Amino acid sequence: MTRATTVRAVLAAAVLLVSVLITLTMSPRLGLDLQGGTRMVLQAKDSDTAKADRESTDRTLEVLRKRIDSLGVTEPTLTRSGEDRIIVELPDVQDPRKAADVIGRTAQLTFHGVQGPGEPAGDGPALPDEEGRTLALGPAVISGAGVKEASAAFDAQQGAGWSVSLDFHKDAGRDWTRLTGEAACHPVQDERRRVAIVLDKKVISSPQVSPTVACNTGLPSGSTQITGSFSADEARELALLIQGGALPVPVEIVEQRTVGPTLGADAIDASARAAVIGAAATALFITVVYRLFGALAAVALGAYGVISYAALVALGVTLTLPGLAGFVLAIGMAVDANVLVFERAREEHALRPGKSLRTSLTAGFRHAWSAVADSNVTTLIAAGLLFFLGSGPVKGFGVTLGIGVLASMFSALVIARALTETAACSRFVSDYRGVNGIASPGRVRTWINRRDPQLMRSPRRWLLISAALIAVAVAGILVRGVNLGVEFTGGRLVEYSTSRPVDVESARTALAGAGFGDAEVTTAGAGDISVRTGDLDNHDEYALRAALAEEGGETTKVRDELIGPSLGDELRRNALIALAIAVLVQLGYLAVRFRWTFAVASVGALVHDVVILVGAFAWLGRTVDGIFLAALLTVIGYSVNDSVVVFDRVRELWAKARRKPLSDVANLAVLQTVPRTVNTGMGALFILVALAVLGGDSLADFALALLIGIVVGTYSSVMTAVPAALLLERGRKAPPPAHTPRGKSGAGRRDPLDNGARV
């Protein structure tokens, strides 16, 4: 065993040990669908400057969403009820009273100059400061809208304790300089040398301008600190209130209660069984294909599951059923890096049969590194931008995606490599071709070598097929329309009291039998049943109540409200902006790493997959909701990964054979990557089929969306992206990309493009 292998083994053992300890000692934060949470009903009220109407309530809802995100509560549900009410549902909240206090604060922040005893107070109020002095304030010069960023900080050197640092926007920074410059014109210790910082009509800080600041010069930095003997929690709370912004209108909490999970125990158990069976099938598949090395990769995938789960728990990420399903799916997709390595090792062994098994394996890791790095970097770019620019469920998806990518890379490049390199040192493993899984070419590669199909001879043919698929999808969107779920359209929230106790699963089954399969059912308060659904007229409501009465006896309606969408206009707009920026950044990255033609073709294949998936759901009449959004984001990441792997091989082969036509190079690249594409797709499909068949109705649409997306994504990465790149390259005289082989010069190696050999 080499020193590098030993280091990898020790590092893998240390990370696994920490992950196991976290898994055994920390409990996960579960979402509303798995555990339930706290439901608050807020009543918006008229203020001095704004009326509590539909528009101001929607703006208030978005400010509340920012505050809740800052509280660390992910995957909350916020909906407008009627014209002036907001329903807030918080999963796994440890301190509902603190959350209610932060949510209900108006957070009107203003900055004032201080008037002298003999001066008129003007438009400003007279308020006591933090030391009990009554200050006559001038009119507000800066509002909270001028604050660009707020953060809590501890100043150990100056002994000032916790404070809140503020950075102003450009215009507000100039106002701050003017305000402090005017205050600096008064003598030291004069009250007029103070600047008052007011939050909700209370002076929280009134510092004097430093004696070093000259009159009418002011503080030019565009930033300041709020001090006031804050505790750590108080400073953080104040910072998130300022960062989230002021509520357009005041709100009052008129109701607070506990709600149960939206999914029953049976649905959760069914999903867990599906996940276990699907993961076991994936492990068995990779073991059959790659023998001993496949079994070791399956062990590494199990380690990946432990590491990524521990990271989610340690970071306090809220786990929902779609999130857990995506997490399980990521186990199937994490096999991709191992498949890339093993297929490259097979190629190396086929080119030079005299190589030792360990040498072929090391070369496989070296040659696969470029594709693994590029595909994962593009996904991390998307995850980071979705986290920083998105909000609500989009932000949560970015966290889960980023953790999954990092954990899968560690699993493949550290854990799997340490295990396989150790095994490769064994003479028994090296000598027996039927054991190691690398010395044999594999069935897919053998079939390709025998048939030698020329897939890229007519690229326009494949693009015409892709165009026809897009036309069918667009027709579905236009003819059938997209069936948007209650998260996008709003609907109706009805609560019932039953004479006999009814569990969520029984209620959901009864409603599904009455034609309300899309209804979201929870328990609310002391045994009440809460039903959230889309458009519901009075006749449908009567049928819904009758269906519940069959299970719970006499059924009485206790609440009936029209609700707005939980994925409101601003959240959808931010999600689209985040996704668009992520695609553009990926386009730029791929253009730098490859060629602009390859980058445009990859993004074109991505758009192709999105349109077809949405169109398929339109034709099938399936609901497009938050779960579908998570599936769509997953498909986008999968599509980019697939295209990057193929173009990485095109770049490598083209650089080695500059005189060959690009169509021949692309055809060989596609054929060489088909085993990886097939095996990776099969690994994901095993889990998805298990989720679709065994996971119950709660995951049927999610699994179906991913099944369609992965099949279409696998097709488009080869039959859309590559032909599109070929057509874009035609007529260009630019040389192929430069290539500098790693390691030795490669003398004596057979070039498959020069002598016709097929691998």
N, C-alpha and C positions, 0 to 999 in steps of 0.2 A: 504494500500500500504506500503510495507516495505521500509526501508531506501535504500537498494541496488537498488530496482526498481526506486525509486525517483532519485538516482544518475544517473542511466542509462537514464532516461527520460530527465533530465537536460542536460546531455552530448549530447544526440541525438539532442535536440533542438538547442544547441549551434552550433554543427557541421552543421546542416541543415541551420541555419541562415547564417553562413559564406558562405556556398556553394551557397545559393540563391543570396547573395550579389555579389559573384564572377561571377555567371552566368549572372546577370543583368548588371554588370558594365564592364566586360572584354569580348573582342571579341576573338573567336578561331582563331588559325592559320590553314588555309586550305591548302591542298596539291595541286599538279599540276592538279589532276583529277577534283577537285572541284572548284578551283579558278584560275588556271594558275600560271604564275610566270615570271621569267626572264630567258632567254636563252642566253648563251654566247658560242661563238665558239673560241677556243684557238688554236693557231698555234705553234707547237713545233719547236724549232730551234736548230741547231748544237751548241754545246759548245766547249770549249777548250779540254775537255776530253771525250766527248760522241757525237755520231751522232744521230740525230732525226729520228730513224727508228721505226718500229712497236713495237719492244721489249721495247725500252726506253719510247715510248709514253704510253704503257700499265703500266709501272712502275710509270710514271708521274701521270697517272689517279688515281692510288691507293693512292699516296701521297695527291693529291687534295681531294680525298674522306675523308681522315683523317682530313684535314684542315676544310672542310665544316662541318663535324660532330662537330669539336671543335667550329665552329662559332655558333653552336646551330641550324643549319638548318637540320632538319630530313627529311627523305624520299626524298632526291635529286635524280636526274637521271643523270648519267655520262656515256657517251658512246664514244668509239673511232670512228672517222670518217676517212676512208681511212687509210693511213700509219702514218700521223703525225698531225692529228687534233683531238681535244677533244670537244664534245658538252656537256655543263654543263647546266642543268635546275634546277633552285632553286625556290621552292614554297614559296610564301608569304615573300619575302625578303624586309625588311624595308628600307635598304640603299644599293642599287645595286652598287654604286660607291665604298663603303667600301669593299663590298664582292669582287668586281673585283680587288681592290688593294691587298687584302690578297691572293686571288687565284693566281694572277700573279707574286707574289714575288718568287724569286728563293730560298731564305732562306739558302744560303751557309754559315754555321757558322764555324769559325775556331778560335783556340787559339794560340797565338804567344808569343815568348819572344821578348824583345825590345833590339836592338843593340845600342851601344854607338856611339857618333859622329865620333870617329876615327876608328871604326870597319867596316869591310865590311858588306854590307847588306845581303849577301848570297842570298838565294832563295826568301826571303820575299820582299813585296812591301814597299814603303814609303808612308804612309797615314796620314792625319790629324786626331787627336783624337777629343774627344768631347769638349775639351777646345781650339781647334785650333792649338795645337802643332803638328808639323810633326814628326812622329815616324818612324824610320827605323826598320822594323820588320824582325825577323828571319823566317825561314821556319815554316809552320804550324805544331804544335805538336799534337793537338787534333782536330778532326772534329766534326760536329754536330751529326754524327752517334754514337759518344761515350756518348751522353747525354741520360740517362735513363728516366728522367722525368723533366719537366719544369713547373713551376707554378708561377703565379703572387701573390705577397704578399705586405701588407702595414705594414711598421715598424713605429708604432706610438711612441714607447719608445725612439728610437734613433733619431727620427726626420728625417729619411732618405727618407721618402715618399714611393712611390711605387717602387718596384724592382722585378726582376725575379730570383727565386731560381732554381738552377740546381743541379741534382743528376747524377753522372757519373756511367757508367758501370764499372765493376771491372778493366779491362785493362786501360780504359781511366782514372779511378781514380788514378792508379799508375803513368800514364803520367802526370796528374795534380800535383801530389806530387813532381815529378821530376822537372817539369817546375817551380813551385813556389820555390822549394829548390834552383835551380840555380839562380833565380832572387833574392833570399834572401842573396846571397853572395855579393851583391853590397850595397854600403852605402845608408842610408836613404836619400831621395830626389834625388837620382841618377835615371835618366830615365830608366836605365837598371834594376832597381828594380821593374819596372812595368810589368804587364801581359796584353797584348792587346787582346780584344775579338772583332772579326771582323765578321760582317754580310753583305753579298753581297758587299764585297770590301769596307766596311765603318766601321771604328772603332766606336763601340757603347759604349764601356767602356774600360778604361785602368787603373784599380786600382793598387796602390802600395801594395806590400806584407807587411804585418804588421811588425813593428820592433821587435815584440816578436818571430818571426819565425827565427830559426837558419839556417845558411848556409848549404845547401845540406840536410836539414831536410824536409822542405816543409810542406804544409798543408795536414795532413793525412786523412781528413774527407771524401774525395771523393765527395765534394759538394762545391758550391760557389754561390755568388749572383752577378747579373748584376745590377749595379746602374747607373743612368744617368738622374735624374730629370724627370722620366716618369710620365705621367698621368695614371689614372687607365685603360683607354682604350688602351693606348700604351703598358702598361705592359702586359695586357691580350693578345693583338694581338701578341706581341713578343713571349710570352710563347707558344701560340698555333702554331706559325710558327716553333719554335724550336721543340715542341713536335711532330708536324706532319712530320718533316723531310724535307730535302732539295729536290727540284725537280731535277731529274736526268739530265734534259735538260731545258733550259729557255723556257718560253712560252710567247706568245703575244696574247692579245685579239684582234681578227680581226673583230668580230661582236658581237653586244649586242642588243637584242630586247625583247619585251614582247610577251608571248605566252598565248593563252586562255586555258581554262580547257579542258581536254581530254573527259569529259563527258558533255553532254548537259543538259539544265535545265529540260527537260522532264525525262531523266534518273534519275536525282537526286530526282525529285519530286516523281517518281514512287517508288524509293527505300525508301524514307521517308514514303510514304503511307504504303508500305509493313511492315516497321519497326513498325509503330503505330498499324496496324492491328495485327501483330504477337505478340507484347507485350500485347495488350488488350486480345488476345486469351489466352495467358499464364496466365494472371491475372484471367481471367474467369475460366480457368481450375483449378487452385489451389484453387479458391473460392468454386467451386463445390465439390472438393474432401475433403477439410478441413473446409468447412462452414465458420463460423465467423473467426476462427483463420487463415484460408486461405486468407480471405479478408484482415485481418491485415497484413499478410505476403506480400500480393500484394502491400499494402501501403508502407511497408518497402522496397520492390523492386523498387517502384517509387522513394523513397528517395535515394536508392543506385544509381539509374540513375543520379540524381541531383548531388550527392557527387562525383561520379567518373568523370562525365563530368566537374565539377568545378575543380577537381584536374588536369585533362588533360589541361584545359585552363590556370590555374594558373602556371603550369610548362612549358607552351609554347610548348606542344607536337603538332606536325603537324597532323591534322586530314585528312585522306584520306577515300575514299568510302569503301574499304575493312576494314580499321580500324574502321569506324563507324558501319559497319555491324558486325564486331567482338564485338564491344562495345554493340550493341543491343543483339547479341547472348549471351553475358555474363550476360545480364539481365535474360535470360532464364535459364542459368546455375547457376546463383546465387541463384535460388530457391532451389538448392541442400541442402544447410545447413538447411534451414527451413524444408524441407521434412525429413531430417535425424532426426531433433528434434521431429517433430510431430509423426513420426512413432515410435520412442522410447517411446514417451509419451503414444501412443496407447498400446504398449506392457506393459508398467508399469500399465496402467489402467486395462488391461485384466488380468494380473497376480494378481493384488490386487484390485478388484472392489470397495472395501470400501474406497480406497484412495480418498482424495479430488482432484478436478480437478487441483488446483494449485500445489499440491504435485506431481501429475503425470507429470505436465508440467515441474516443476523444475528438477525432475529426468530425464526427456527426455533431457533437456539441459545438465545435468551433464554427462549422458552416451554417448551422441552424441559428446561431446567435443573432445574425443580422435580421432575419425574418421575425424572430421572437421579440427582439428589441423594438423594431419598427411597429409591429402590430400592437404591442403593449403600450408603447409611448402614445400612439394615436388614441388608444382607448383612455389612457390616463389624462390626456388633454381634454377629452370630452367630459370625463368624470370631474376634473377640477373646475371646468367652466360651468358645468351644471350645478356644482356645489356653490361656487362663489356668485353666480349670476341668477340662479334659480331660487325658488322658495318652496316651502311645504314638501309635498311628496317628491318633487323633482330634486330638491336639495338632498333629501334622504336617499334617493336612488344614486346620486353622485357619490355619496359616502360609501354605500354598499358596493358600488362598482369599483371604486378606487381601491378599497380594501381587498376585494376579490382578485383584482389584477396583481397587486403586489404580493399577495399570499400565493397565487398560482405560480408566479415567477420564482419565488423562493422555493416552492415545492419542487418545481421542475429542475431548476439550475443548481440547487444546493442539495436537497434531500434525495431526489431521484438520482442525481449524478453521483452522490456519495455511495448510494446503494448499488447502482449498476457498475460503477468502476471497481468497487470491492469484489463484486461477483465476477467481473471480467478477469480478475487476477487468478481465479481458480482454473487449474488445468482441465478439470472435468467440464466446466461450463464452456471453456474455449474450444475443446476438442469435439464436443458433441453438438452438431448443427441443430438437431431437433430440440435441444434444451434451451439455448440462449435466445433464439428468435431473431438474431441479427444476420447470421450466416446465410439464411435462406431468403430469396427475393420477395416472397409473399405472393398470394394468388392474384391480387389486382395487378401487380407489376408484371407477373408472368403473362397474364392475359394481354396486357398492353404491348409487351415486347413481341408477342406472337402476332397480334393484329396490326400493330403500328398505324392506328387511325390518323388521318390528316384532318384534324378538326378545324384548323384555322385557314384552310385553303380558300374558303369563301366567307369572310367575316360578315359581309352584308346580310347573308342568310340568317345568321344568328341575331343580328340587330333587328331584322324584320320580325322575327319571332318575338323578341322582347317588346318591340313596338306594338305588336298585336296583343300581347298580354296586358300592356299598359292601357291600350284602347278598351279592352274588355273591362278592366278595373275602373277606368274613368266612366264608362257607360253605367256600371253598377252604382257609382257615386251619384251620377246625374239622374238615373232612372229610379233606383230604389231609395236613394238618399242614405245618409249616415245616421244610424239609430243612436243618437247621443244619450248617454246615461244621465241619471239624476245629478251627478257631480257637475255636469256641464250645463244642464238645462234648468235645474231646480225641479220642484214638484210639490209634494204634499207630505206632511208629517202628521200621522194620526196615532194617538195612544188610546189603548183600551184597557179596561179593568174586567177581569173574568171571575166568575164565581168559583171556578176550580182552577188550581195552579196549572199553568201550561209552560213547558220548557221551550226554549228557542227552536230546537230541532223539530219538534212536533208542530209548532206554529208555522215554521217555514215550509214544512211538507204539506200542511193543509192549504196554505196560500198558493203554493206551486200547483197543487191539484185543481185550484179554482182559477188558474190562469195568471197568477201574479208571481211568476218564477223569478222576476228581477227585483222583487221587493227586498229591502234590507230590514231584517227583524232583529230587535234587541229587547232585553228586559229593561225596565225603567222604574226606579223607585221600589216600592214594596210589591213586587210581583206583577206590575203592569206590563203590557206588551206594547212596544213602540214599533211602528211600521213606517218606513221611509220609502216612497215610491215616486214615479214620475207623474204624468198627467193622470188625474183620477177624478172622474165626475161623480155625482151623487149616487148614480146607479151602481157604478163600480165599487164605491165605498160601502154600499149596502151589501154587495156580494162578498166583499172582503170581510166585513163584520160577521156575516153568516158563516163563512168558512171557519173563522176563529171560534164561533159559538159551538160548532160541532166538536171541538176539542175541549173548550173551557166552559161550556155551559152558558149561562146568561152573560152576555158581553155588553158592556156600557162604554160609550165613547167619552173619554175624559179630556181629550185635547185634539184639535183639528186646525192645522195651520198650513198656509202656503209658504214654501221655503224657496230661497234662491239657490244658485249653484254653489257648491263648496269649492269648485275649481273656477273662481270668478274670472272676470275679464283681465284683471291685472296679472293674476297668477298665470293665466294662459299666455298672455302677452310676454311676460318675463320668461316663461318656459320656451316659447318660440324664439325669443331673442337669444337666450342662452344656447339653444340648439343651433341656431343659424351661425352664431359666432364660433361655436365649437366646430362646425363643419368647415367654416372659412379657415380657421387656424389649422385644422387637419389638412385642408387643401394646400395651405402654404408649406406645412411640414413635409408633406409628400412630394410637393414640387421641388423642394430643396434636396430631399433625400433621393428622389428618383428623377422624374422629368415632369414638366407641367402637363404633358399629355397623359401620363400615367395617373397623375393626381386628379385631373378632370374626369378621366374614365372611372376611377374609383368612386368619386362623389356621384357620378351619373348612375353607377350601379346601386349606390345607396338610395338615391331618389327612386329608382326603379323598384326597389324592394318595398319602400314605404308606401308608394302608390298602390302596388299590387296587394299589399296586406290590407290597407284600408278598403280597397275595392272588393276584396274577397269578403270582408266582414259586412260590407254593404249588400252584396248579393245574398249572403247567408242570413241577413237580417239580425246579426248578432249585435249586442250592445257594445258601444265604444265608450268606455268609462276609465276610471283611474287605473284599474288593473290592466286594461288594454294599453294605456299609456306606458306603464312599466314594461310590458312585453315589447312595445314598439321601440323603446329606447334600447332594450337588450338586442333586438334584431339589428338596429343600426350599428351597434358595436361589433356584432358578429359579422355583418356585411363588410365593414372596413377591414377587420382582421383577415378575412378570407382573401380579399383583393390584394392586400399588402403581401401576403405570403406568395401569391402567384407572381406579382410584379417584382418581388425580390429575386425570384428565380430567373425571370426574364432579364433583369439587369445583369445578373451574374453571368448567364450564358452569352448574352450579347457582347459583353465586354471581352469575352474570351474568343469570340468568332466575329470580328468586326465586318468581315466581307460577306457573311451569310445574310440572306434576306431576313428581315425582321419577322415575317410570317412564319418562316421555318423555325427561327429561334423561339418564337412565342408558342408554336405548336409543341416543341420539345419541352418547354417549361411547363406547359399545361399537363402534358403526359407525365412528367416527373413528379408533379405535385398532386396528381389525382389520387394516389394511395393515401396521402395525408388528408386530402379533402374528404374522401369517402370514410376513412376511419374516424376522423374527428366528428363528422356529421352523425355517424352511427352511434358514437358515444353519447352525444346529446339526445338523439332520438329515443334511445332506450328509456331515459328518464322522462322525457316528455310524453311518450306513449303511456308509461305507467301513471303519470299524473293525470292524463286525460281519461284513462279507463278506470283507474282506482281512486282518484282524488276527489270524486264527487262533483256536484254541480258548482261548488264554490270555486273550483279551479279549472273547470271545463273550458271556459273562454280563454283563460290565460294560456293553458297548454295548447289549445287550438291555434291561437295567434302565434305562438312560438314555433309550432310545427310548420305552419305555413311559411313563416318568416325564415326559418333555417333552410327549408327546402328551396325556397326562392333565392335566398342569399347564396347558397351553395351554387345554384345554377348561374346567377348573375355574375359572381366573381370570376367565372370561367367564360361563360358564353355571352356576357354583356360587356364587362369591363375590358377584357382582352381585345375583342373585336373593335370596340370603340377606340382603344388606344392605337390599334393598327391603322384605322382610317384617319385618325388625327395625325399620325406620323407620315402618312403618304404625302409626298410632295415636299417634305422637309429634307434639307440637305445636312442637317446637324449630325455630327458624329455620335456613335453610341456612347454610353457612359463609360468613363474610365474605370478600370478595375485593377486593384493591386492585390494579388493573392497574399493571404496571410501565411506566415511560416515559411516553409521551403519553396523553392521556385516551381516545384511540381514537375520537374524533368522526368520523363519516362511515363507520365500519366497519359492514358488514352483520352483524347478529346472526343466526346460522342458526336460533336458537330463536324469534326474533320474526317473521321473514318467511318461514320455511319453506325457505330456501336449504339445499342439501346440498353438503358439500365432499368 
